Amino acid sequence: MSEDVEQGTLLSPITSPCQGWMMRSFPTHQKQSGRPMLLSDISSFLYCMWGKSLSLICGALSWLRDFEEKKKQEEARLLADEHNGQDKQQQPTSCSAEASNCQGSAGELDWITEFMQKKEEQAMVDRLKEEQIRRKKREDRLEKIRHNVQLKYASKRKRLEDDETQRLLQLSKEILSTELGSDVLEQLDHEEEELILAEYESDEEKKVGLGLDEDDDDDDLEEEHVTKIYYCSRTHSQLAQFVHEVQKSPFDEIRLVSLGSRQNLCVNEEVRHLGAVQLINDRCVEMQKNKHGKKSEGEESEGKKRRVSRAVCPFYSYEQMQFLRDEVLVKVKDIEQLVALGKETKACPYYGSRYAIPAAQLVVLPYQMLLHESTRCASGIKLKDQVVIIDEAHNLIDTITCIYSAEVCGSQLCCAHSQLLQYMERYRKRLKAKNLMYIKQILYLLERFVSILGGNVNQNPNAQSISQAGTELKSINDFLFQSQIDNINLFKVQRYCEKSLISRKLFGFVERYGATSVVKANKEKQKMAGLQNFLLTLHQGPDKEAAIQCHPVEVEDGQPKMASPLMQIEGFLSALTNANQDGRVILNRQGTVAQSSLKFLLLNPAVHFAKVLKECRAAIIAGGTMQPVSDFREQLLSCAIGADRVVEFSCGHVIPPDNILPIILCSGPSNQQLEFTYQKRDLPQMMDEMGRILGNLCNVVPGGVVCFFPSYEYEKQVYTHWERTGLLTRLATKKKIFQEPKRANQVEQVLAEYAKCIKRCSQVGGHVTGALLFSVVGGKMSEGINFSDDLGRCVVMVGMPYPNVKSPELQEKMAYLDKTMPRTAGQPPSKMLIENLCMKAVNQSIGRAIRHQKDFASILLVDHRYARPSVFNKLPQWIKERTEIKPTFGLAFAALRKFHQEKKSCYRSEAS
């Protein structure tokens, strides 16, 4: 343990498994007694009560409370000094005149320096006064809301009045529409105006505000961000659980705001039904522009005759979002409570929560909002001098890599080209010159992308076969040159796509002329009914069958598929703007153009994570199963900060040592050496040996047994083999067998049946003593699922889940690390990467069993390679120090039987 940790600098002894790093120390003037951190010490009591995540946040909030108190004391001192200085200036001393006679050239310089110092001090005092006024105004407003119930009633009464006004207005419109039927028909015709791109000025940077009126006298949204803590985790359910713990903690009055995506927070059913995240985002932004945008010249000239229907969001009310913002700051709320409040107040939770960020002390948000730069900026998240805590960070590197990678298939490229070409032809006379220029550039890009895959954009991608199938990797520059698009400014194209919302317009076009229209050549009889036949008219020629069939919407696994593939392609274009050395483009050519794909692979996640580290005051990366940690140091931290700025802290588990029995099993019941390599694991004798091991385990282990396999394919192969040999039937006499489903929507059902079976067996008794669950490393049940108590009395790891080293992506990553990273202990970085990926997956899986202080379980690592020092040392410390290496199955079986018999007797004595 480091010297700093021994002093209690970062954290006091933790009684739950976690490893944490403080990657940036606090500024020098904020250090205390030589410590590099300023997080307050945390008592062990907190850890026993709440565990790792809340222990971290309680320590951080304790520091925040002390920091704010010291800041107020410093402000009071400076203001007092300023007041005393004014008093002294009003009482001149007798020596002032004498001193002025002694001034020479040096005195003049001193006078200038003193003047500048006083000016700076006065500016600081003025800022402090302004900040005090704002803080007092905010605190008074929140206190008034907290204790004055009448304000809520007044707000609710006003909402009811607004609803009644809106209802009467709608009734009036219906009466008018009945009287003026022809005008209504004309209005419906002109709804198509929404599909036309607005005039685009590419060379001007427009300041896009939050949609507020310029003359608004309320400056609350412009207040500076107070010092705060950003806490992020992997999923919304983990964040909701964390918020619930905060509500039960001593910090329940903290100003906390939960952030989420529009998909999670939107309360407008018209927008929510779109399903796809990008469609929801674009529709939301478009409705805001309709609300605050000015009428076009065409609309003004046409007047009442030309009524253009522009949908606006009824929940985007600034007054109501102000009320929601204050309600969020007054009392801690999770996302579900925030959505319910938004529906009740008829205010947008997405923007209302964003407005609360400046005044919030604790901001809870998912990974992607913090790690993705453009999302971070759009959400109003400012990390300057703030504290960042990233919890559940075991897959942080993979998350960053995934966020900044992108893939598009040939069918998407051809479909996007078809849709965009039809859009341009339809509105060519209505589009401005710059819009046409950028659309033609995008069409050219799509054409070149399909060409480099070996296809023709004007032909059906499903009918175009690829002569030379295979995978090819290229640097970004080589790809741009080979595609002949190096002369196009992708940064400008990317900005155009973002600002013009062309993908949203294109989606509306496809939605309007989706599947049932025909565009005839005779202009007098034009009639819109479908995109496919419209395409035929554009490709009139000798080969009419060459037209591309592009279906606008397909539903797969209950999830809506994006109708405009241009949305996906925009992500790929954005990825191509990365530095040449930080990524690779993978050309995956398969049987047809439709099956082929282009993928951008990010090789250097540190370049994006460094932006987070350089802005924030301090960062903590924490997790329950972070071992091995070398990946974080080498791939994320070394490029951004020095090694002296990184503090590593690791601790043990809350359970007693005798509540866990980890065993490395080197051979099976028939003395077969256990080595589940790719070459040996498919052998019948190896699968039979594994079956015999499980059969013996089921005889002595009560409750649930979770068996992890390296992959779905191998799990299926073993299951089929055991079914054929009859072993599965013998296992079923002791444990009911369950399999992890591949579909995510079936996981909860399987887990519920698994838990129900175990509970029934423990109550009823009989020959069946529990359940056996076949799961997969890296699958749905290896992360985020708690197999506590009887749900997981034994966890079995079959073999070592090494990644597929033949994968082109992994090979390129290995080559990149060997080229850019130093060797560690004589081993190349690529080999370390493979072992680390394997052991991270193992540690995450075996950690599913022990979930609380009184829990107990055995862990069986079935492969002799786990005993190798390089592998063994990568196990978590709290598991490694209790692990027993058993060369024969007899020794392992005896230890397992003794362990579970003792725990069973202890459990019975406690129950009685």
Summary of the structure (lengths in Angstrom):
residues: 912
radius of gyration: 32.5
end to end distance: 42.2
largest distance: 110.1
contacts: 2784
relative contact order: 0.09
helix: 54%
strand: 12%
